[in-house]
Amino acid sequence: MTPSSKPVMTAAVLTHFGGPDALVLHRDWPRPSPLAGQVLVKVTAAAVNNTDIWTREGAYGLPEDPSAKAAWLGTFDFPRIQGGDVVGVVVEVGAGVDKATVGRRVLIDPALYPSDDVNASPVGYLGSEADGGFADYVVVDATHAYDVHDSPLSDEELACLPVAFGTAMAMLDRAHAVAGETLLVTGASGGVGLALVQLGAALGARVVAITSGSKGDVVLANGATAAVTRDSADLVQQIRTAAPDGIDVVADIVGGDGLASLMPLLKDNGRWVIAGAIAGPVIEFDLRRLYLHNVQLIGSSMHTRAHFARLVELARAGSVHPVISGTYPLAEIAEGQSEFLARRHIGKIVLLPNGN
């Protein structure tokens, strides 16, 4: 490298809303440099999430036009490096950051917050409003890089945590799920779904998981007390059999018509918390089922700083056990996302920059 040349890196760059062709692999993308208060992290693993797909497709819609191409906050700046699930090693620090941080293995909080309030809701997301981890390197605020050097989890396992387990933890917290309650989890074999099963069981809840028949054994092994078949014509009856006294909390990442058909299963004062809409974002349901039974419908998009700090504690203690479906080199991000969309996987799909 000549004195006048600038360092470069490999990065999967989103150039426009669209299909896999919207992602372009660059091997000479400018490597970022940390500013004051920031760290440069060499990415060792980055997991794939629904939000990566929806952002790439512009599938979030707008309040006035649900079919409009838009990111989760509406507007979106191209080009962008996606990837909110990031683990890696600090290789450089900006002014004001302890140099002893260099060499530390870190887990990145992907949320961008409006204030220092530990309970503030995010106003942005790594990989959406700022460049993320589908690259060799990423720059983040030092306060977002959590030390996990002593975690027994592998880098691939750690990369499964931020979005999936952070989302799941926030959902259960906002729904006030507690020990002894019956928790119904939709989409239970995906990253967020399995996290909900694990965390719900750890809370002491009785977890009923909705998944495909072939994946039932996995959700049971992760803490569910019952698994019901998603595509069955008698799904409602299966849930009634598994939870004859009714459901206290539904943790929903699927959306669609299930909200209308399953809401009557909620007990009075039940809570339905939703953080996804892969089965359809625009639905109809009977509002009387909501207000006559004092049911709460709760939206939950991401975690807070407080949630993430708790998640890091679990990671360092090895108290969570992410399930990895498969790994792909960063150069095969399109293949990894295609496998993700096929919905055959159980758990998470992880990209490895050092395998590009």
Order of alpha helices (4+ residues) and beta strands (2+ residues): beta-beta-beta-alpha-beta-beta-beta-beta-beta-beta-beta-alpha-alpha-beta-alpha-beta-alpha-beta-alpha-beta-alpha-beta-alpha-beta-alpha-beta-alpha-beta
